[in-house]
Amino acid sequence: MLDRFGKFAITVHELNRFIQKIKELEMGKLGLKGGHTMCLFYLGQYHEGLTSAQLTNLCREDKAAISRSLKELVQRGLVMHQQPESGRSYRTPYFLTEDGKELVQKINDRVENVLFYGGNGLQEEQRNDFYNAMELIRGNLENYLLDQKKEQ
């Protein structure tokens, strides 16, 4: 059991580290930061736009990190939003500009390439089993933490 824990913890940690390094590498080729990756990815998925709060939830990042990313992406002309009269933009949806849409297509192409490379040698059934197992484990660990909070 403890051997399984070590293997699981190290493997998940290394996967996360590799993903972060790949984000930095691939986004650097496009003149961006790795931290911009998920904001652009989700804005490319939600054509109706997303608020900063929605991006915070989807990206699993803190509000400050998302706010910094959005500010930089707006300054670069990749993302836009209408500034409300109140000056608070937390509930204002952000959208990709035309340049942002072109960039997201390049990012998606790179993502497909990395996923193909990472999944090399897996059969489709193995790939589905892997993602299903990871989602089950993620949900179970989330529930464990929720249960522990209730007990405190």
Phi, psi and chi 1 to 4 in degrees:
 res  aa     phi    psi   chi1   chi2   chi3   chi4
   1 MET       -  -48.0 -179.8   78.8   69.4      -
   2 LEU   -66.6  -34.6  -67.5  178.1      -      -
   3 ASP   -62.8  -39.4 -176.5   49.1      -      -
   4 ARG   -64.4  -39.4 -167.8  173.5   80.8 -160.5
   5 PHE   -61.6  -47.7  167.2   73.3      -      -
   6 GLY   -59.8  -45.9      -      -      -      -
   7 LYS   -62.4  -44.1 -170.7  173.7 -174.4  177.7
   8 PHE   -64.1  -50.7  175.3   79.0      -      -
   9 ALA   -62.1  -44.7      -      -      -      -
  10 ILE   -67.4  -42.1  -66.7  -61.5      -      -
  11 THR   -64.1  -45.1  -58.3      -      -      -
  12 VAL   -63.8  -42.5  169.1      -      -      -
  13 HIS   -60.9  -46.0  175.7   73.5      -      -
  14 GLU   -66.7  -40.2  -74.7 -177.9  -28.2      -
  15 LEU   -58.8  -45.0  -77.7  170.1      -      -
  16 ASN   -61.8  -43.3 -174.8   55.7      -      -
  17 ARG   -62.4  -44.7 -154.0  175.6   82.7 -141.8
  18 PHE   -62.4  -42.1  -67.1  148.9      -      -
  19 ILE   -61.4  -44.6  -70.4  167.1      -      -
  20 GLN   -62.3  -42.7  -63.1  -49.1  -44.5      -
  21 LYS   -65.7  -39.1  -74.6 -177.5  177.7 -175.4
  22 ILE   -66.1  -41.5  -69.7  168.2      -      -
  23 LYS   -58.5  -47.9  -76.4 -179.7 -175.6  178.4
  24 GLU   -61.8  -45.2  -69.9  -64.9  -32.0      -
  25 LEU   -62.0  -54.2  172.8   71.8      -      -
  26 GLU   -69.5  -39.6  -66.0  -63.8  -23.2      -
  27 MET   -71.6  -32.8  -65.7  -58.3  -83.9      -
  28 GLY   -60.0  -36.4      -      -      -      -
  29 LYS   -62.5  -24.6  -68.4  175.6 -175.8  177.2
  30 LEU  -100.2    4.4  -60.8  169.9      -      -
  31 GLY    79.4   21.5      -      -      -      -
  32 LEU  -122.6  176.5  -64.7  166.2      -      -
  33 LYS  -100.7  154.8  -62.7  176.8 -175.1  174.1
  34 GLY   -58.2  -32.4      -      -      -      -
  35 GLY   -65.0  -17.4      -      -      -      -
  36 HIS   -80.9  -16.7  -62.9  137.9      -      -
  37 THR   -54.4  -56.2  -52.1      -      -      -
  38 MET   -70.9  -33.7  -61.3  -47.9  -65.1      -
  39 CYS   -60.3  -48.7  -78.9      -      -      -
  40 LEU   -65.3  -41.1  -71.1  166.9      -      -
  41 PHE   -57.4  -51.4  172.8   78.0      -      -
  42 TYR   -70.5  -36.5  -78.2  116.0      -      -
  43 LEU   -63.0  -31.4  -73.4  170.2      -      -
  44 GLY   -71.2  -24.0      -      -      -      -
  45 GLN   -85.6  -28.7  -60.2  -66.5  -51.6      -
  46 TYR  -113.1   88.4  -68.6   83.9      -      -
  47 HIS   -66.5  -19.7  -56.3  -71.4      -      -
  48 GLU   -80.0   -1.5   69.2  -83.0    9.0      -
  49 GLY    91.1  161.4      -      -      -      -
  50 LEU  -137.3  143.1  -67.8  166.9      -      -
  51 THR   -79.9  166.3   65.4      -      -      -
  52 SER   -59.4  -39.2 -179.4      -      -      -
  53 ALA   -63.8  -42.3      -      -      -      -
  54 GLN   -65.3  -41.3  -70.4  169.2  -41.3      -
  55 LEU   -64.3  -39.2  -81.2  165.7      -      -
  56 THR   -58.2  -44.2  -62.8      -      -      -
  57 ASN   -67.9  -47.8 -175.6   48.0      -      -
  58 LEU   -65.3  -42.3  -73.0  168.4      -      -
  59 CYS   -81.6  -12.6  -62.8      -      -      -
  60 ARG    58.4   41.7  -56.4  -72.0 -160.7 -106.1
  61 GLU  -117.9  166.4  -69.7  -78.4  -15.3      -
  62 ASP   -81.1  160.0   61.2   65.0      -      -
  63 LYS   -57.2  -40.1  -72.2 -167.9  -75.3 -172.4
  64 ALA   -64.5  -41.8      -      -      -      -
  65 ALA   -64.4  -43.0      -      -      -      -
  66 ILE   -66.2  -42.3  -64.3  -62.1      -      -
  67 SER   -60.2  -43.8  179.2      -      -      -
  68 ARG   -63.1  -45.1  -79.2 -169.7  -57.3  -85.5
  69 SER   -61.3  -46.0  -73.3      -      -      -
  70 LEU   -62.7  -41.9  -73.3  170.7      -      -
  71 LYS   -59.6  -45.4 -177.9  178.1  178.9 -178.2
  72 GLU   -66.0  -40.7  -68.1  168.5    4.5      -
  73 LEU   -68.6  -35.1  -66.4  169.2      -      -
  74 VAL   -66.4  -45.1  166.5      -      -      -
  75 GLN   -60.8  -31.7  -72.1  172.3  -15.1      -
  76 ARG   -84.3   -4.3  -64.2 -176.2   80.4  132.9
  77 GLY    78.1   21.0      -      -      -      -
  78 LEU   -97.4  -22.9  -59.8  170.7      -      -
  79 VAL  -134.4  147.8  171.4      -      -      -
  80 MET  -138.0  159.3   63.6 -178.6  172.5      -
  81 HIS  -158.2  159.9   75.3  -71.4      -      -
  82 GLN   -92.2  123.1  -61.3 -145.8  -19.6      -
  83 GLN   -71.6  119.6 -172.2   68.1   25.3      -
  84 PRO   -70.4  159.3   23.0  -28.9      -      -
  85 GLU   -60.8  -31.7  -69.2  179.4   24.0      -
  86 SER   -70.0  -17.2   67.6      -      -      -
  87 GLY    86.5  -11.5      -      -      -      -
  88 ARG   -93.7  120.3  -65.8 -175.6  173.3 -174.5
  89 SER  -105.9    9.5   60.0      -      -      -
  90 TYR   -62.4  -29.9 -162.4   64.5      -      -
  91 ARG  -104.3    7.5  -67.9 -169.5  176.7  114.4
  92 THR   -90.4  130.0  -57.0      -      -      -
  93 PRO   -70.2  144.5    9.7  -11.1      -      -
  94 TYR  -105.1  146.8  -73.3   80.2      -      -
  95 PHE  -134.0  154.9  -56.7   89.4      -      -
  96 LEU   -76.2  140.9  -67.9  172.7      -      -
  97 THR   -79.7  177.1   62.8      -      -      -
  98 GLU   -61.3  -41.4  -72.1  -55.1  -45.8      -
  99 ASP   -62.6  -38.7  -73.0  -15.1      -      -
 100 GLY   -64.1  -40.1      -      -      -      -
 101 LYS   -64.2  -41.8  -70.5  175.0 -174.4  175.8
 102 GLU   -63.2  -41.7  -72.1  177.4   26.3      -
 103 LEU   -65.8  -41.6 -178.1   70.0      -      -
 104 VAL   -62.6  -35.0  165.7      -      -      -
 105 GLN   -62.6  -40.7 -175.3   55.3   53.4      -
 106 LYS   -64.6  -41.7  -69.8  177.8 -175.0  176.5
 107 ILE   -62.8  -45.6  -68.4  168.2      -      -
 108 ASN   -60.7  -38.4  -71.5  -18.0      -      -
 109 ASP   -62.6  -41.6  -68.6  -16.1      -      -
 110 ARG   -67.3  -39.7  -68.0  177.4 -173.4  -87.7
 111 VAL   -61.3  -46.4  165.7      -      -      -
 112 GLU   -58.9  -40.6  -76.6 -174.2   30.8      -
 113 ASN   -64.2  -45.0 -174.3   47.8      -      -
 114 VAL   -65.0  -42.9  170.2      -      -      -
 115 LEU   -64.2  -39.1  -71.6  174.1      -      -
 116 PHE   -62.5  -46.0  177.4   79.6      -      -
 117 TYR   -63.2  -47.0 -161.4   92.7      -      -
 118 GLY   -66.5  -31.7      -      -      -      -
 119 GLY   -94.5   10.2      -      -      -      -
 120 ASN   -55.7  128.0 -171.3   24.5      -      -
 121 GLY    94.4   -8.6      -      -      -      -
 122 LEU   -88.5  137.8  -72.5  175.1      -      -
 123 GLN   -79.4  157.6  -60.3  -63.0  -39.3      -
 124 GLU   -57.5  -39.6 -166.6   59.9   32.1      -
 125 GLU   -63.7  -40.0 -174.5  176.9  -14.4      -
 126 GLN   -64.5  -41.6  -69.3  172.9  -55.1      -
 127 ARG   -61.6  -46.7 -173.8 -178.8  -22.9  -83.8
 128 ASN   -62.3  -43.6  -69.9  -24.0      -      -
 129 ASP   -61.0  -42.2  -71.6  -14.2      -      -
 130 PHE   -60.3  -51.0  169.9   77.0      -      -
 131 TYR   -66.0  -38.1  -73.5  116.1      -      -
 132 ASN   -63.8  -42.8  -71.2  -25.0      -      -
 133 ALA   -65.1  -43.3      -      -      -      -
 134 MET   -62.2  -41.6  -71.3  -63.6  -71.5      -
 135 GLU   -66.7  -39.7 -179.1   56.6   27.8      -
 136 LEU   -62.6  -46.4 -179.7   64.6      -      -
 137 ILE   -62.9  -44.3  -68.6  167.2      -      -
 138 ARG   -57.8  -47.5 -173.3 -148.6   56.7   79.9
 139 GLY   -64.3  -41.0      -      -      -      -
 140 ASN   -63.2  -41.8  -71.3  -17.7      -      -
 141 LEU   -69.7  -35.3  -66.2  176.8      -      -
 142 GLU   -62.7  -44.7 -179.3 -179.7   31.5      -
 143 ASN   -64.3  -37.6  -71.3  -24.8      -      -
 144 TYR   -58.6  -46.9  174.2   82.8      -      -
 145 LEU   -64.4  -39.4  -70.8  172.3      -      -
 146 LEU   -63.0  -42.1  -69.5  171.0      -      -
 147 ASP   -63.1  -39.2  -70.9  -13.6      -      -
 148 GLN   -67.1  -35.9  -67.1  -55.7  -54.8      -
 149 LYS   -64.6  -39.2  -80.4 -174.9  179.0 -179.1
 150 LYS   -63.8  -35.0  -70.0  176.8 -171.0  173.1
 151 GLU   -75.6  -16.8  -69.6  178.5   16.2      -
 152 GLN   -80.3      -  -70.5  179.5  -15.0      -
